[in-house]
Amino acid sequence: MKILPKPTESKDAPSPFAIQPLGERQLPQVSRLLTNVFGPGMLPAFVDPLFLRWKFFEPFPGWDTHRSYIIEQDDDIVAHACLWPSVFQCSSSAEVRCSHILDWAASPSAKGSGVTIYRHLMGLTEASFVVGGSDQAQRLLPRLGFKVQGTQRLYARVIRPWAQFRSRQISSPPREVGRLLRNTFWSLGAKTPPAEWSAQPAATAKEELDRLTSRWQPRSYCSARRSAALVNYLLRCPIAKTAFYVINRAGVSAGYFILNKIGGQCRIIDVFLGSEDREAWRSAYALIVQTAAAMEGVCEVVATASLPWLGEVLQSLGFRLRQEKPIYLYDPEKRFAGLPPLLIQMVDSDAFFLHDPSYPYLT
């Protein structure tokens, strides 16, 4: 399935800014812009040329044109944004070309350039979504036509409370001891998956995955299309320590999951299961937690849920709700009207690799 860019017809007054695709030779300029806009807290890994080249230029499965765009003034880049495309599929066989916009940055010297380039990328697909965002972004999004469509909840399961305690920088011993006691309690009661469920590690995704995902059309939710090519693209992310596993149920391939380990935290960044049965999802997540907990140094497992019933599944396995983020949707053609809610996972945006070393855990 190709995610073809949507032709745009602007009825607004001509913009004073010319938008053009980013060229590889301009990566150092974009790196400087991102560093200047996001400040000294920007990790060097996030502006590493190898990582930016993968994110902006390596072919994205199903998307055949540019993803990264800029505005220049006086031979200097003053605005940038990158499109992360997806195709959401639903029970009615409807498919909606959608996107998340990342690395959105603009120089204060070019007032209006940030909104201009953001609107341009919004017009390249039929719909766009944003999960959370800064206070400034959340004030701006409604003015751009975004509406709150749901909530993504972040859950965490404590695995090794003592190792987690020892890995923290202790600024307040009484508070940290209290947190240790709480997290020790939260780590109890681990659930084991049924015997017929197993996880098989794999270096890459094979064609068998395409046969499994291509015929899946959920009825109770809309999910982004998955493919072996997309999984392999994600696994090549230079800064994400990802691990790919095939889910087997009674010896038959039933889905897959991808984990990303960042320090002592392990994130469940993608899960595909060819079933809508909640007990099947509970068994799959019990298997995933068991697999993550077996990794050396994992103190906490993090998962997301944009569907209420999936949050209930996670809580039944000992996950604790830690954060809630609004899901904003831009859907000018009302393609999602009347369709089930969106299942949005970490790999549907840049959430799977973004992190803050000063805030290593959710618990």
Order of alpha helices (4+ residues) and beta strands (2+ residues): beta-alpha-alpha-beta-beta-beta-alpha-beta-alpha-beta-alpha-alpha-beta-alpha-beta-alpha-beta-beta-beta-alpha-beta-alpha-beta-beta
